[in-house]
Amino acid sequence: MGEAFARGDKLVFTSGRTAVPIIDSGNDLCPGNVGGHIALLAFHRENVTASLTGAVVPLNGGSAVNPEFVCPRGGSVVGFAVQLSTAATKGSADWWVTKNGTTQAASKLTQTKTSNSRAAYVWINKDSVTFARGSRIGVKFTTNGTWAAGTVDVMISVAIEI
């Protein structure tokens, strides 16, 4: 027999060893009149260095072999946030959400010494970056040759509406 859930209940999807919290957005969290539930996907990578192109940030710091979240149903990416453990001292890094391995232009974030040096985020209008059931959501980045932030780790959150 099924259980009844009320608005505000904390729900969780699991994907392998990763638990993904689901938030009931109630249409007021993101632009574009999001009406479903918001899942926050966590990505983590240690030691982000200079001169990397199309490097992967694994889901929940997991294996680079399976670094993406497989979506249980269709929806949209509605937010993207990047936080470095230490601020950039020179150079720049570009970050993107990926769908099935392809970077999504609407999600691009750039971090430099002078702007957004430690944290950056973007809300993405609903239906700008859509996905179908079975799509894979991930994160890639590129650092230029002068990128420097010491020994830096990155934590990334991707908000999806499902």
N, C-alpha and C positions, 0 to 999 in steps of 0.2 A: 504494500500500500504506500502511495506517495505521501510526502510531507508537504505541508503548506508553508510558504515563506512570505514574510511580510516585508514591506519597503524598509530598507535600512539593514536587513539581515546581511551578515558577512558571508559571502559565498566564495568558494575557491575551485578553480579548475586545476587539475594536475596534468603535467606533461612530463613523463619520465620521472626524474627526481625533483622537478621544479614545481612548486606551488605558486599559483598566480592568483592574487586577490582580485575579486570582482567588486566594483563599486557601482551602485545604482545612481546614475547621474541626474535623473529627474529633469532633463532638458536645460539645466542652468550651469553646467560646468564648462562646456566648450562651445566655440562658435559653430554655426551651421545647424543649430537645433538638434543636437544629439539626443536621441530618444531611447537608446538601448542601455546596455550595461557597459561600464568601462573596466577593462582589464589592464593592469599595469605589468608590463614585462620588464624584468630586470636583466641587464647585461653588465658584465664586468671584465676588465682586462688589466693586468699588471704590466708595469714597465713599458709605457708608450714612448717610443723613441723617434728620432728624426728620420727623414727620407723613407717613409713607408707609403706605399700606394695601394689602395683597395684592401687594406688590412681589416681583418675580422675582429669584432668584439663578441666573444661567445655569450650565449644565453646563460645567465646566472654564474658566469665564470667557468662554465663547463668546458667540454672538449671542443677543439676546433674542427673535429670531424662532424659533429652535429650541433652547430652553433646557433641554429634558428628555432623559433617557436612555430609549430605546426598548428594552424588555426582550426578549431573544431567546427566553425561555421563562418559564413561571410560577414564582412563588416568594413570598417574604415579605420585608418590610423588617424588619431585626432590630437596627438601631442607627442613631444620628443624633448627630453632634457638630458644635458650632459654636465657632469661635475667631475673636476679633476681633484686629486688629492693635494696638489700644490699648484700655484699659479704659474702660467707660462712666463718665462723671462725674455724670450725672443722667438721669432718665427710665427708660424700659424698652423692650425689643424682644422680640417674640414671633416664634418661628421654627417652621415646620411642614414636614414632608415632604408632597409632593402626589402623588396618583395620578390621572392623566388630568386634571390641573388642579384637583382638589378637595383641600383640606387634610385631613390625617388626624389626628384628635384625639389618638390614642395617641402621636403623635410630638411634641407641643407642648413647646417649651422656652421659658422666659422668662429674659431677662437684665436685671438691674437694677444700679444702683451698688453695692448692698450684698450681693447674692447672685449668684454666677456672673458677675461683671462682665466677665471677659475670655474665659472658656471654659466651656462647658457640654456635657453629653452625656446621652443616655438609651439604655438597652438596651430593646428592644421585644420582647415575647414573640412567638415564632414563631406565625404564623397570625393575629396581631392586625391586621396590615396586609398583606393578600395582594394579589397581582396576577397577571394572566394574560399569556401570550405576547402581545406587541404593546402592552402597557400602557406608559404614559409616566410615569416617575418624575422629580419635580422638587422644588424648594424655593421657598417663599414666606415673606415676613415682613411684619410691621407694626411701625412705631416710633411712640411717642406724641409729642405736641407738644413735650415737654421733653427728648426723647432728645438726649444730647450725649456724644460720645466723640472730639471733634476730627475730624480727617480719618481715618475708620476704614474699613478694608477687612475683608472677612469671607471666611474659608475654611471650607467645610462638607464633611463626609464623611457619606455615607449608606451604610450596610452593608446589602446585600441578600443573601438566601440563595436560591440557584437550584439 
